[in-house]
């Protein structure tokens, strides 16, 4: 587990930032979706609501079982960060689940559960000379 740098933590919690989740199908095909419900409850955790995640949910279950990593890309203006992570848990009750649904309620949505990820490494993927630099 690593602690995400503050700028990455802030970007993940910025509602205006774009967030993309990359997983892999059983046949090895990449699967990438935009995820609007991403938040970072702490610098050591990323969470997102499972609203319409059918294929992604299967891929996350497999990644957890097989101890494979997934990737979250967050972009805000010219800054972009790639966070590789382990799938930790899927919760359907509790404070994190309640908080996620409180946020989603304002959008007219409801999560069936919340996936949590543990960051393993963070890369700067900004449109600058820092692109490709490992941050932690």
Phi, psi and omega in degrees: 000140175236159175264122179295141174301152184304320182296328178285316177303314180295319180297319179295332180265003179275115182295343180272349180282145174277139181228131183233139178245129178246126175232182180228132175291163180303329180276004178093356180287129176295149178225119185234132179225154170278136181233108182280343185266013182292137173213159175242099179297334177208167178293352179253008183212141171241140180225149175207148182280140175268102183254301180239019187283094176266294179296316181298319179300317177298317180294322178293319177300316180295318179297320178295313182297317184269002181057042177262155180271157171237170182229138172245129175249126178241132180232140178211110185057238183270356181265143181209136182226137177252124178245114174272142187208158172268143175281123183263307189202165173229114184248144180239010176199169178106178186300318181294317177300315180296318179297317180300313182290334175294317178293316183291332180303323178296341178259002182076024182239163177216132178274140173280336180192176178231126175272141175239144180235149175248114181300140177246330176198154184229135182235140174279122179238026180293161177278061180216180177289355176275354181304134178086002180272128177286128181268318174207000000 
